[in-house]
Amino acid sequence: MEASMNLRSRETDAAASSDGTAAAPRHASHASAINIFFFATWVAVCSAAPELIWQGFLTVIHHFSWTTVWSAVLIGSLVAFFVEPLTERMRHFSLHLSHRHRTTTHATVSAFGFAVLAVLVHEAITSYVSVAKTSEPGSDSLFDAISVVFQWACIPFTTTVAWYCAAGRRWIGLPALLLALLAIPLVGVVFDWDVPDIVSTAIPCTSILLAGFFHMREYRDPQVLSRCIMLTAAIALVWLIVAGGLQLALLLFAARPIHIYSWAEYTIDLRFYVGWIIGLAVAPRPGERHPA
């Protein structure tokens, strides 16, 4: 019995990796990589979503129609009272699901409100894609919308991948870090941003990338991503305060007005960082099991 236990112990030790962690099956590593990819994609889409939704709502306001409002109410009613409860029961394979609301009225108002909001968001994005540039064909407007999403999604995507590669071997972590560092200015070059826009994006995004990378590399506890979210929020807040204060000082005290950060660019960056933080907070994290 003792010899058998020693043999199993030696086999377990041999299966352990050089950094002290147990060797995982190859399919588990592949599954982990896929989870990281989808997590980074989730974060990236959330980063671009606020700007796209905002531009869509501006388009809806400029082309306001009561037809759009009533169609949102009608479709929202169908989604809230038929599609959503039916989907929940099919997902859980049960006809008896308790609504987590105080009263039937509360459940109805909540479901209807969120459904109408979702429909309005859809209408806004559709309007932005089809109407935002009336001088261009619909396909060009669609390409412009996709371009907006890609521009703002690229940096959070590569940053998130680099963060999760930080805890791996050096030959994986360093190339991922270099790729993310290269992506930050390259996005501006490819999409023909002005030099001030590239600089105002590169400074905070590079800081967020490096802070999260070295934090993920140093700590392996389950709360490490939560602290990276706090780091991202802190760096973005400091940058917006410092950059906004500098621009205000230049406008007030410079001999002639100097614009390094316009109000439009400032609000775009604000929406971008808010979306980035929301994505990190709400996306299902790799390595965690989530209830069905």
C-alpha positions in Angstrom: 0.0 0.0 0.0 2.8 2.5 0.9 4.7 1.7 -2.3 1.6 2.3 -4.3 1.0 5.6 -2.6 4.6 6.7 -3.2 4.3 5.7 -6.9 1.1 7.9 -7.3 2.9 10.7 -5.4 5.8 10.6 -7.8 3.5 10.5 -10.8 1.7 13.6 -9.4 4.9 15.4 -8.9 6.1 14.6 -12.4 2.8 16.0 -13.8 3.4 19.3 -12.0 4.7 22.1 -14.1 8.0 23.9 -13.4 6.3 26.9 -11.7 4.6 24.7 -9.2 1.1 24.4 -10.8 -0.4 21.1 -11.8 -0.1 20.3 -15.5 -3.5 20.7 -17.2 -4.7 18.6 -20.0 -4.2 20.0 -23.5 -8.0 20.3 -24.1 -8.3 22.3 -20.8 -5.6 24.8 -22.1 -7.5 25.2 -25.3 -10.8 25.7 -23.5 -9.1 28.4 -21.3 -7.7 30.2 -24.4 -11.2 30.2 -26.0 -12.7 31.6 -22.7 -10.1 34.3 -22.7 -10.8 35.2 -26.3 -14.6 35.5 -25.7 -14.0 37.4 -22.4 -11.8 39.9 -24.3 -14.3 40.2 -27.1 -17.1 40.9 -24.5 -15.0 43.6 -22.9 -14.1 45.1 -26.3 -17.7 45.3 -27.5 -18.7 47.0 -24.2 -16.0 49.5 -24.7 -17.3 50.5 -28.1 -21.0 50.3 -27.2 -21.6 53.6 -25.4 -20.2 55.7 -28.3 -22.2 53.8 -30.9 -25.4 54.0 -28.8 -24.9 57.7 -28.1 -24.4 58.5 -31.8 -27.5 56.5 -32.6 -29.6 58.3 -30.0 -28.4 61.7 -31.5 -29.5 60.4 -34.9 -32.9 59.4 -33.5 -33.4 62.8 -31.9 -32.5 64.6 -35.1 -34.9 62.4 -37.1 -37.6 62.1 -34.4 -40.7 60.3 -35.3 -43.7 59.1 -33.2 -43.8 56.0 -35.4 -40.4 55.0 -33.9 -41.7 55.6 -30.4 -44.9 53.6 -30.8 -43.1 50.7 -32.6 -40.7 50.6 -29.7 -43.6 50.4 -27.3 -45.3 47.6 -29.3 -42.2 45.5 -29.8 -41.2 46.1 -26.2 -44.5 44.7 -25.0 -44.1 41.6 -27.1 -40.6 41.1 -25.8 -41.4 41.8 -22.2 -44.6 39.8 -21.9 -44.1 36.9 -24.3 -40.5 36.4 -25.6 -38.6 37.0 -22.4 -40.6 34.8 -20.0 -40.9 32.0 -22.6 -37.1 32.1 -23.1 -36.5 31.9 -19.4 -38.7 28.9 -19.0 -37.1 27.1 -21.9 -33.6 27.9 -20.5 -34.4 26.4 -17.1 -36.8 23.7 -18.5 -39.4 24.7 -16.0 -42.9 26.3 -16.3 -42.8 27.5 -12.7 -40.2 30.3 -12.3 -40.5 32.7 -9.4 -40.1 36.4 -10.5 -37.6 38.2 -8.3 -39.9 41.2 -7.8 -42.0 42.5 -5.0 -45.3 42.6 -6.8 -46.8 41.7 -10.2 -46.8 45.5 -11.0 -43.2 45.8 -10.2 -42.3 42.8 -12.4 -44.4 44.2 -15.3 -42.9 47.8 -15.1 -39.4 46.4 -14.9 -39.7 44.0 -17.8 -41.5 46.5 -20.0 -39.1 49.3 -19.2 -36.0 47.2 -20.0 -37.6 45.8 -23.2 -38.5 49.2 -24.5 -35.0 50.5 -23.7 -33.5 47.6 -25.6 -35.8 48.3 -28.6 -34.9 52.0 -28.6 -31.2 51.1 -28.5 -31.8 48.9 -31.5 -33.7 51.6 -33.3 -30.9 54.1 -32.5 -28.2 51.9 -33.9 -30.2 51.0 -37.0 -31.0 54.7 -37.6 -27.3 55.6 -37.2 -26.3 52.9 -39.7 -28.9 53.9 -42.3 -29.4 57.6 -41.8 -26.2 59.0 -40.2 -24.6 59.7 -43.5 -27.4 60.3 -46.0 -24.9 61.2 -48.7 -23.5 57.7 -48.7 -25.1 54.4 -49.6 -26.3 52.2 -46.7 -23.3 49.8 -47.1 -20.9 52.7 -46.6 -22.7 53.8 -43.5 -22.7 50.2 -42.2 -19.0 50.1 -42.8 -18.5 53.3 -40.9 -20.4 51.9 -37.9 -18.3 48.8 -38.0 -15.2 50.9 -38.2 -16.2 52.9 -35.1 -16.7 49.7 -33.2 -13.4 48.2 -34.3 -11.4 51.4 -33.5 -12.6 51.5 -29.9 -12.7 47.7 -29.4 -9.2 46.9 -30.6 -7.3 48.4 -27.6 -9.4 46.8 -24.9 -9.3 43.5 -26.7 -5.5 43.3 -27.0 -5.1 44.7 -23.5 -7.3 42.1 -21.9 -5.6 39.2 -23.8 -2.2 40.6 -22.7 -3.4 40.7 -19.0 -4.4 37.1 -19.1 -1.2 36.0 -20.9 0.8 37.8 -18.1 0.4 34.9 -15.8 1.6 32.4 -18.3 5.1 31.6 -19.5 7.4 34.4 -20.6 7.3 33.4 -24.3 3.6 33.9 -24.2 3.3 36.9 -22.0 5.9 39.2 -23.6 4.7 38.8 -27.2 1.1 39.5 -26.0 2.3 42.6 -24.2 4.3 43.8 -27.2 1.4 43.2 -29.5 -0.9 45.2 -27.2 1.6 48.1 -26.9 1.9 48.2 -30.7 -1.9 48.1 -31.2 -2.4 51.3 -29.2 -0.8 53.7 -31.6 -1.3 51.6 -34.7 -5.1 51.9 -34.4 -4.8 55.7 -34.7 -2.4 55.4 -37.6 -4.6 52.9 -39.6 -7.7 55.0 -39.1 -6.1 58.3 -39.8 -6.5 59.9 -36.4 -4.9 63.3 -35.7 -1.6 63.2 -33.7 -3.2 64.8 -30.6 -5.9 62.1 -30.7 -3.2 59.3 -30.9 -1.2 60.8 -28.0 -4.3 61.4 -25.8 -5.3 57.8 -26.3 -1.8 56.3 -26.0 -0.9 57.8 -22.7 -3.8 56.5 -20.5 -4.3 53.2 -22.5 -0.6 52.3 -22.2 -0.7 53.1 -18.5 -3.8 50.8 -18.1 -2.1 48.1 -20.1 1.1 48.1 -18.1 -0.5 48.5 -14.7 -2.8 45.6 -15.3 -0.2 43.4 -16.9 2.3 43.6 -14.1 -0.5 43.3 -11.5 -1.8 40.1 -13.2 1.8 38.8 -13.4 2.5 39.4 -9.7 -0.8 38.2 -8.1 -2.7 35.0 -8.9 -5.6 35.3 -6.4 -9.3 35.3 -7.5 -9.7 39.1 -6.9 -6.8 40.1 -9.2 -9.1 41.1 -12.0 -11.3 43.2 -9.7 -8.2 45.2 -8.7 -7.3 45.6 -12.3 -10.8 47.1 -12.9 -10.1 49.5 -10.1 -6.7 50.4 -11.6 -8.4 51.0 -15.0 -11.0 53.3 -13.4 -8.4 55.2 -11.4 -6.0 55.7 -14.3 -8.9 56.8 -16.6 -10.2 59.2 -14.0 -6.8 60.7 -13.3 -6.2 61.2 -17.0 -9.6 62.8 -17.6 -9.1 65.2 -14.7 -5.5 66.1 -15.6 -6.2 66.4 -19.4 -9.4 68.4 -18.8 -7.7 70.7 -16.3 -4.8 71.3 -18.7 -7.1 72.1 -21.6 -9.1 74.5 -19.4 -5.9 76.2 -18.2 -4.7 76.7 -21.8 -8.0 78.2 -22.8 -8.1 80.6 -19.8 -4.4 81.6 -19.4 -2.7 81.1 -22.8 -2.0 84.1 -24.9 -4.1 82.6 -27.7 -6.6 79.7 -27.4 -4.8 76.4 -27.7 -6.9 73.3 -28.4 -5.2 70.0 -27.6 -8.4 68.2 -26.4 -11.8 69.3 -27.7 -15.0 68.9 -25.8 -16.2 66.3 -28.3 -13.1 64.3 -28.0 -13.2 64.5 -24.2 -16.7 63.2 -24.0 -15.9 60.4 -26.5 -13.0 59.3 -24.3 -15.3 59.4 -21.2 -17.8 57.1 -22.9 -15.0 54.8 -24.0 -13.5 54.4 -20.5 -17.0 53.9 -19.0 -17.7 51.2 -21.5 -14.4 49.5 -20.9 -14.9 49.4 -17.1 -18.5 48.1 -17.5 -17.2 45.4 -19.8 -14.6 44.2 -17.3 -17.1 44.3 -14.6 -20.1 42.5 -16.2 -18.4 39.9 -18.6 -18.3 36.3 -17.3 -14.7 35.8 -16.2 -12.5 32.9 -17.5 -11.9 30.2 -14.9 -15.1 30.8 -13.0 -18.2 28.6 -13.2 -21.4 30.4 -13.7 -24.8 29.1 -12.8 -27.1 28.0 -15.6 
